[in-house]
Amino acid sequence: MALPVYDFRTDVRNILVTPEIRSRFLKFEVGAVAQRHSHDLGHQIFLILSGRCEFEIDGEKAELGPGQLCIALANQHHQVRVLGDEPMTMYLS
């Protein structure tokens, strides 16, 4: 079995989903806003690969760009909004 290699420019999809982890590339188009929500099953890590966005986690906001990440702990309400005039792609697990 070959070692799988993934590229966020072509593999915008779930990468690995098991009871222990969910891992995927996710692309948001210009102007997109994800609804505020939380997860009781675990923490989430968001790494921005391209574009810019604003994350709100439990009422605190931060602007993130390529190479930056933030973390939403289990049960923290979070939301993301794309900023600027280009799509935003992130890796999350």
N, CA, C and O atoms as a GROMACS GRO file, in nm:
protein
  372
    1MET      N    1   0.084  -0.119   0.000
    1MET     CA    2   0.000   0.000   0.000
    1MET      C    3   0.088   0.124   0.000
    1MET      O    4   0.180   0.135   0.081
    2ALA      N    5   0.060   0.217  -0.090
    2ALA     CA    6   0.140   0.339  -0.102
    2ALA      C    7   0.104   0.437   0.010
    2ALA      O    8  -0.008   0.436   0.062
    3LEU      N    9   0.199   0.520   0.045
    3LEU     CA   10   0.177   0.626   0.143
    3LEU      C   11   0.092   0.735   0.078
    3LEU      O   12   0.136   0.796  -0.020
    4PRO      N   13  -0.029   0.761   0.129
    4PRO     CA   14  -0.114   0.863   0.066
    4PRO      C   15  -0.060   1.004   0.094
    4PRO      O   16  -0.015   1.034   0.204
    5VAL      N   17  -0.066   1.087  -0.006
    5VAL     CA   18  -0.026   1.227   0.004
    5VAL      C   19  -0.144   1.311  -0.042
    5VAL      O   20  -0.205   1.281  -0.145
    6TYR      N   21  -0.177   1.415   0.033
    6TYR     CA   22  -0.294   1.498   0.004
    6TYR      C   23  -0.250   1.641  -0.023
    6TYR      O   24  -0.152   1.688   0.035
    7ASP      N   25  -0.323   1.710  -0.111
    7ASP     CA   26  -0.292   1.847  -0.150
    7ASP      C   27  -0.419   1.930  -0.139
    7ASP      O   28  -0.520   1.898  -0.202
    8PHE      N   29  -0.416   2.036  -0.059
    8PHE     CA   30  -0.536   2.116  -0.036
    8PHE      C   31  -0.586   2.185  -0.162
    8PHE      O   32  -0.701   2.229  -0.166
    9ARG      N   33  -0.503   2.196  -0.265
    9ARG     CA   34  -0.545   2.260  -0.390
    9ARG      C   35  -0.632   2.167  -0.475
    9ARG      O   36  -0.706   2.214  -0.561
   10THR      N   37  -0.621   2.037  -0.451
   10THR     CA   38  -0.698   1.942  -0.532
   10THR      C   39  -0.783   1.845  -0.450
   10THR      O   40  -0.876   1.785  -0.504
   11ASP      N   41  -0.752   1.828  -0.322
   11ASP     CA   42  -0.821   1.731  -0.237
   11ASP      C   43  -0.909   1.800  -0.132
   11ASP      O   44  -0.895   1.772  -0.013
   12VAL      N   45  -0.998   1.887  -0.175
   12VAL     CA   46  -1.086   1.958  -0.081
   12VAL      C   47  -1.198   1.863  -0.043
   12VAL      O   48  -1.302   1.858  -0.109
   13ARG      N   49  -1.175   1.788   0.065
   13ARG     CA   50  -1.268   1.682   0.105
   13ARG      C   51  -1.225   1.628   0.241
   13ARG      O   52  -1.124   1.669   0.297
   14ASN      N   53  -1.304   1.534   0.293
   14ASN     CA   54  -1.262   1.460   0.411
   14ASN      C   55  -1.139   1.378   0.376
   14ASN      O   56  -1.133   1.314   0.270
   15ILE      N   57  -1.041   1.380   0.464
   15ILE     CA   58  -0.917   1.304   0.444
   15ILE      C   59  -0.920   1.176   0.526
   15ILE      O   60  -0.890   1.068   0.476
   16LEU      N   61  -0.957   1.189   0.654
   16LEU     CA   62  -0.963   1.074   0.743
   16LEU      C   63  -1.075   1.096   0.843
   16LEU      O   64  -1.079   1.200   0.910
   17VAL      N   65  -1.165   1.001   0.854
   17VAL     CA   66  -1.274   1.010   0.952
   17VAL      C   67  -1.278   0.877   1.027
   17VAL      O   68  -1.307   0.772   0.970
   18THR      N   69  -1.247   0.884   1.156
   18THR     CA   70  -1.252   0.768   1.245
   18THR      C   71  -1.316   0.814   1.376
   18THR      O   72  -1.340   0.933   1.394
   19PRO      N   73  -1.345   0.722   1.467
   19PRO     CA   74  -1.399   0.766   1.597
   19PRO      C   75  -1.302   0.857   1.673
   19PRO      O   76  -1.346   0.936   1.757
   20GLU      N   77  -1.172   0.848   1.645
   20GLU     CA   78  -1.073   0.927   1.717
   20GLU      C   79  -1.047   1.065   1.655
   20GLU      O   80  -1.010   1.158   1.726
   21ILE      N   81  -1.066   1.078   1.523
   21ILE     CA   82  -1.031   1.204   1.456
   21ILE      C   83  -1.111   1.221   1.327
   21ILE      O   84  -1.144   1.125   1.258
   22ARG      N   85  -1.140   1.346   1.297
   22ARG     CA   86  -1.197   1.381   1.166
   22ARG      C   87  -1.100   1.484   1.108
   22ARG      O   88  -1.068   1.583   1.173
   23SER      N   89  -1.055   1.460   0.989
   23SER     CA   90  -0.954   1.544   0.927
   23SER      C   91  -0.997   1.576   0.785
   23SER      O   92  -1.034   1.486   0.709
   24ARG      N   93  -0.994   1.706   0.748
   24ARG     CA   94  -1.037   1.740   0.612
   24ARG      C   95  -0.985   1.876   0.570
   24ARG      O   96  -0.947   1.959   0.652
   25PHE      N   97  -0.986   1.896   0.439
   25PHE     CA   98  -0.967   2.027   0.378
   25PHE      C   99  -1.105   2.082   0.349
   25PHE      O  100  -1.194   2.009   0.305
   26LEU      N  101  -1.124   2.211   0.374
   26LEU     CA  102  -1.254   2.273   0.354
   26LEU      C  103  -1.234   2.409   0.288
   26LEU      O  104  -1.151   2.488   0.331
   27LYS      N  105  -1.312   2.435   0.183
   27LYS     CA  106  -1.302   2.561   0.110
   27LYS      C  107  -1.431   2.640   0.127
   27LYS      O  108  -1.540   2.585   0.112
   28PHE      N  109  -1.418   2.768   0.159
   28PHE     CA  110  -1.530   2.859   0.170
   28PHE      C  111  -1.519   2.965   0.061
   28PHE      O  112  -1.411   3.022   0.041
   29GLU      N  113  -1.626   2.990  -0.008
   29GLU     CA  114  -1.626   3.092  -0.113
   29GLU      C  115  -1.634   3.232  -0.052
   29GLU      O  116  -1.666   3.248   0.066
   30VAL      N  117  -1.605   3.333  -0.133
   30VAL     CA  118  -1.610   3.473  -0.091
   30VAL      C  119  -1.746   3.503  -0.030
   30VAL      O  120  -1.850   3.468  -0.086
   31GLY      N  121  -1.746   3.568   0.086
   31GLY     CA  122  -1.869   3.607   0.154
   31GLY      C  123  -1.932   3.498   0.239
   31GLY      O  124  -2.034   3.524   0.304
   32ALA      N  125  -1.877   3.379   0.240
   32ALA     CA  126  -1.937   3.269   0.316
   32ALA      C  127  -1.925   3.292   0.466
   32ALA      O  128  -1.826   3.346   0.516
   33VAL      N  129  -2.029   3.248   0.536
   33VAL     CA  130  -2.031   3.252   0.683
   33VAL      C  131  -2.084   3.118   0.731
   33VAL      O  132  -2.193   3.077   0.694
   34ALA      N  133  -2.005   3.050   0.814
   34ALA     CA  134  -2.051   2.924   0.873
   34ALA      C  135  -2.132   2.957   0.998
   34ALA      O  136  -2.093   3.043   1.076
   35GLN      N  137  -2.242   2.890   1.017
   35GLN     CA  138  -2.327   2.916   1.133
   35GLN      C  139  -2.255   2.884   1.263
   35GLN      O  140  -2.174   2.791   1.270
   36ARG      N  141  -2.286   2.962   1.367
   36ARG     CA  142  -2.230   2.939   1.499
   36ARG      C  143  -2.279   2.802   1.549
   36ARG      O  144  -2.398   2.770   1.541
   37HIS      N  145  -2.184   2.724   1.602
   37HIS     CA  146  -2.217   2.591   1.652
   37HIS      C  147  -2.108   2.545   1.750
   37HIS      O  148  -2.007   2.614   1.768
   38SER      N  149  -2.129   2.431   1.811
   38SER     CA  150  -2.027   2.372   1.898
   38SER      C  151  -2.031   2.221   1.881
   38SER      O  152  -2.123   2.166   1.820
   39HIS      N  153  -1.931   2.154   1.937
   39HIS     CA  154  -1.922   2.008   1.928
   39HIS      C  155  -1.896   1.954   2.069
   39HIS      O  156  -1.811   2.006   2.141
   40ASP      N  157  -1.968   1.851   2.106
   40ASP     CA  158  -1.943   1.792   2.238
   40ASP      C  159  -1.849   1.672   2.231
   40ASP      O  160  -1.811   1.618   2.335
   41LEU      N  161  -1.811   1.632   2.112
   41LEU     CA  162  -1.728   1.512   2.097
   41LEU      C  163  -1.578   1.539   2.103
   41LEU      O  164  -1.499   1.445   2.119
   42GLY      N  165  -1.536   1.664   2.090
   42GLY     CA  166  -1.392   1.689   2.093
   42GLY      C  167  -1.356   1.828   2.047
   42GLY      O  168  -1.442   1.906   2.007
   43HIS      N  169  -1.228   1.858   2.054
   43HIS     CA  170  -1.173   1.987   2.015
   43HIS      C  171  -1.155   1.992   1.864
   43HIS      O  172  -1.151   1.888   1.797
   44GLN      N  173  -1.144   2.113   1.809
   44GLN     CA  174  -1.115   2.129   1.666
   44GLN      C  175  -0.999   2.226   1.649
   44GLN      O  176  -0.988   2.327   1.718
   45ILE      N  177  -0.912   2.191   1.554
   45ILE     CA  178  -0.800   2.276   1.516
   45ILE      C  179  -0.824   2.321   1.373
   45ILE      O  180  -0.855   2.240   1.286
   46PHE      N  181  -0.810   2.453   1.350
   46PHE     CA  182  -0.833   2.512   1.218
   46PHE      C  183  -0.705   2.578   1.171
   46PHE      O  184  -0.657   2.672   1.236
   47LEU      N  185  -0.648   2.533   1.061
   47LEU     CA  186  -0.526   2.590   1.002
   47LEU      C  187  -0.562   2.654   0.868
   47LEU      O  188  -0.609   2.585   0.777
   48ILE      N  189  -0.540   2.782   0.855
   48ILE     CA  190  -0.572   2.853   0.732
   48ILE      C  191  -0.461   2.830   0.630
   48ILE      O  192  -0.343   2.852   0.660
   49LEU      N  193  -0.498   2.786   0.511
   49LEU     CA  194  -0.402   2.757   0.404
   49LEU      C  195  -0.398   2.867   0.300
   49LEU      O  196  -0.291   2.898   0.247
   50SER      N  197  -0.512   2.926   0.269
   50SER     CA  198  -0.517   3.036   0.172
   50SER      C  199  -0.637   3.124   0.204
   50SER      O  200  -0.736   3.077   0.261
   51GLY      N  201  -0.629   3.250   0.166
   51GLY     CA  202  -0.736   3.344   0.193
   51GLY      C  203  -0.731   3.397   0.335
   51GLY      O  204  -0.636   3.369   0.408
   52ARG      N  205  -0.833   3.473   0.374
   52ARG     CA  206  -0.841   3.532   0.507
   52ARG      C  207  -0.981   3.508   0.563
   52ARG      O  208  -1.078   3.494   0.489
   53CYS      N  209  -0.988   3.503   0.696
   53CYS     CA  210  -1.117   3.482   0.761
   53CYS      C  211  -1.116   3.542   0.900
   53CYS      O  212  -1.012   3.577   0.955
   54GLU      N  213  -1.237   3.553   0.954
   54GLU     CA  214  -1.252   3.595   1.092
   54GLU      C  215  -1.316   3.480   1.168
   54GLU      O  216  -1.423   3.432   1.130
   55PHE      N  217  -1.251   3.436   1.273
   55PHE     CA  218  -1.307   3.334   1.361
   55PHE      C  219  -1.364   3.402   1.484
   55PHE      O  220  -1.306   3.497   1.537
   56GLU      N  221  -1.477   3.352   1.527
   56GLU     CA  222  -1.533   3.392   1.656
   56GLU      C  223  -1.547   3.266   1.738
   56GLU      O  224  -1.616   3.171   1.698
   57ILE      N  225  -1.482   3.264   1.854
   57ILE     CA  226  -1.488   3.149   1.943
   57ILE      C  227  -1.528   3.199   2.081
   57ILE      O  228  -1.457   3.278   2.142
   58ASP      N  229  -1.642   3.153   2.128
   58ASP     CA  230  -1.698   3.196   2.257
   58ASP      C  231  -1.698   3.348   2.273
   58ASP      O  232  -1.664   3.400   2.379
   59GLY      N  233  -1.738   3.418   2.166
   59GLY     CA  234  -1.752   3.563   2.170
   59GLY      C  235  -1.627   3.644   2.142
   59GLY      O  236  -1.634   3.766   2.128
   60GLU      N  237  -1.510   3.578   2.133
   60GLU     CA  238  -1.386   3.648   2.100
   60GLU      C  239  -1.357   3.631   1.952
   60GLU      O  240  -1.374   3.523   1.896
   61LYS      N  241  -1.312   3.742   1.887
   61LYS     CA  242  -1.287   3.739   1.743
   61LYS      C  243  -1.140   3.758   1.712
   61LYS      O  244  -1.068   3.829   1.783
   62ALA      N  245  -1.095   3.693   1.604
   62ALA     CA  246  -0.958   3.709   1.555
   62ALA      C  247  -0.959   3.691   1.404
   62ALA      O  248  -1.032   3.607   1.351
   63GLU      N  249  -0.877   3.769   1.336
   63GLU     CA  250  -0.859   3.756   1.191
   63GLU      C  251  -0.738   3.667   1.166
   63GLU      O  252  -0.632   3.687   1.224
   64LEU      N  253  -0.757   3.567   1.079
   64LEU     CA  254  -0.650   3.472   1.048
   64LEU      C  255  -0.623   3.471   0.898
   64LEU      O  256  -0.712   3.492   0.816
   65GLY      N  257  -0.496   3.445   0.865
   65GLY     CA  258  -0.454   3.432   0.727
   65GLY      C  259  -0.368   3.308   0.711
   65GLY      O  260  -0.352   3.230   0.806
   66PRO      N  261  -0.311   3.287   0.593
   66PRO     CA  262  -0.233   3.167   0.565
   66PRO      C  263  -0.123   3.142   0.668
   66PRO      O  264  -0.047   3.232   0.704
   67GLY      N  265  -0.118   3.018   0.714
   67GLY     CA  266  -0.017   2.978   0.811
   67GLY      C  267  -0.060   2.995   0.956
   67GLY      O  268   0.011   2.950   1.046
   68GLN      N  269  -0.174   3.057   0.980
   68GLN     CA  270  -0.220   3.077   1.117
   68GLN      C  271  -0.328   2.975   1.151
   68GLN      O  272  -0.400   2.927   1.063
   69LEU      N  273  -0.338   2.942   1.280
   69LEU     CA  274  -0.441   2.848   1.322
   69LEU      C  275  -0.503   2.894   1.452
   69LEU      O  276  -0.446   2.974   1.525
   70CYS      N  277  -0.621   2.840   1.480
   70CYS     CA  278  -0.688   2.861   1.607
   70CYS      C  279  -0.753   2.730   1.648
   70CYS      O  280  -0.766   2.638   1.568
   71ILE      N  281  -0.793   2.725   1.775
   71ILE     CA  282  -0.848   2.602   1.832
   71ILE      C  283  -0.980   2.634   1.900
   71ILE      O  284  -0.989   2.729   1.977
   72ALA      N  285  -1.081   2.554   1.873
   72ALA     CA  286  -1.207   2.559   1.945
   72ALA      C  287  -1.215   2.432   2.030
   72ALA      O  288  -1.218   2.321   1.978
   73LEU      N  289  -1.220   2.450   2.161
   73LEU     CA  290  -1.229   2.336   2.250
   73LEU      C  291  -1.372   2.280   2.247
   73LEU      O  292  -1.465   2.347   2.204
   74ALA      N  293  -1.386   2.157   2.293
   74ALA     CA  294  -1.518   2.094   2.298
   74ALA      C  295  -1.616   2.187   2.370
   74ALA      O  296  -1.584   2.245   2.474
   75ASN      N  297  -1.734   2.199   2.314
   75ASN     CA  298  -1.844   2.279   2.367
   75ASN      C  299  -1.826   2.431   2.354
   75ASN      O  300  -1.912   2.506   2.400
   76GLN      N  301  -1.717   2.479   2.293
   76GLN     CA  302  -1.704   2.622   2.266
   76GLN      C  303  -1.780   2.654   2.138
   76GLN      O  304  -1.761   2.588   2.035
   77HIS      N  305  -1.863   2.755   2.143
   77HIS     CA  306  -1.935   2.799   2.023
   77HIS      C  307  -1.836   2.871   1.931
   77HIS      O  308  -1.758   2.956   1.976
   78HIS      N  309  -1.841   2.837   1.803
   78HIS     CA  310  -1.749   2.898   1.707
   78HIS      C  311  -1.818   2.921   1.574
   78HIS      O  312  -1.918   2.857   1.540
   79GLN      N  313  -1.762   3.016   1.501
   79GLN     CA  314  -1.815   3.058   1.370
   79GLN      C  315  -1.700   3.114   1.290
   79GLN      O  316  -1.606   3.170   1.346
   80VAL      N  317  -1.706   3.098   1.158
   80VAL     CA  318  -1.604   3.154   1.070
   80VAL      C  319  -1.671   3.232   0.958
   80VAL      O  320  -1.778   3.195   0.909
   81ARG      N  321  -1.605   3.341   0.918
   81ARG     CA  322  -1.655   3.426   0.810
   81ARG      C  323  -1.538   3.460   0.718
   81ARG      O  324  -1.432   3.503   0.766
   82VAL      N  325  -1.556   3.443   0.588
   82VAL     CA  326  -1.451   3.474   0.491
   82VAL      C  327  -1.438   3.626   0.478
   82VAL      O  328  -1.538   3.697   0.469
   83LEU      N  329  -1.315   3.673   0.476
   83LEU     CA  330  -1.285   3.815   0.457
   83LEU      C  331  -1.217   3.835   0.321
   83LEU      O  332  -1.151   3.744   0.271
   84GLY      N  333  -1.234   3.951   0.263
   84GLY     CA  334  -1.165   3.983   0.138
   84GLY      C  335  -1.237   3.931   0.016
   84GLY      O  336  -1.354   3.894   0.021
   85ASP      N  337  -1.163   3.931  -0.095
   85ASP     CA  338  -1.224   3.899  -0.224
   85ASP      C  339  -1.169   3.771  -0.286
   85ASP      O  340  -1.171   3.754  -0.408
   86GLU      N  341  -1.121   3.680  -0.202
   86GLU     CA  342  -1.079   3.548  -0.252
   86GLU      C  343  -1.130   3.440  -0.158
   86GLU      O  344  -1.149   3.466  -0.039
   87PRO      N  345  -1.152   3.320  -0.209
   87PRO     CA  346  -1.198   3.210  -0.124
   87PRO      C  347  -1.095   3.180  -0.015
   87PRO      O  348  -0.978   3.218  -0.026
   88MET      N  349  -1.138   3.112   0.089
   88MET     CA  350  -1.050   3.072   0.198
   88MET      C  351  -1.054   2.920   0.207
   88MET      O  352  -1.160   2.859   0.203
   89THR      N  353  -0.936   2.860   0.219
   89THR     CA  354  -0.924   2.716   0.237
   89THR      C  355  -0.853   2.689   0.367
   89THR      O  356  -0.754   2.753   0.400
   90MET      N  357  -0.906   2.591   0.441
   90MET     CA  358  -0.846   2.555   0.569
   90MET      C  359  -0.832   2.404   0.581
   90MET      O  360  -0.900   2.328   0.512
   91TYR      N  361  -0.745   2.364   0.669
   91TYR     CA  362  -0.736   2.225   0.713
   91TYR      C  363  -0.796   2.224   0.853
   91TYR      O  364  -0.764   2.310   0.935
   92LEU      N  365  -0.882   2.128   0.880
   92LEU     CA  366  -0.934   2.118   1.016
   92LEU      C  367  -0.936   1.973   1.062
   92LEU      O  368  -0.955   1.880   0.983
   93SER      N  369  -0.916   1.957   1.190
   93SER     CA  370  -0.922   1.824   1.251
   93SER      C  371  -0.975   1.839   1.392
   93SER      O  372  -0.989   1.740   1.464
   0.00000   0.00000   0.00000
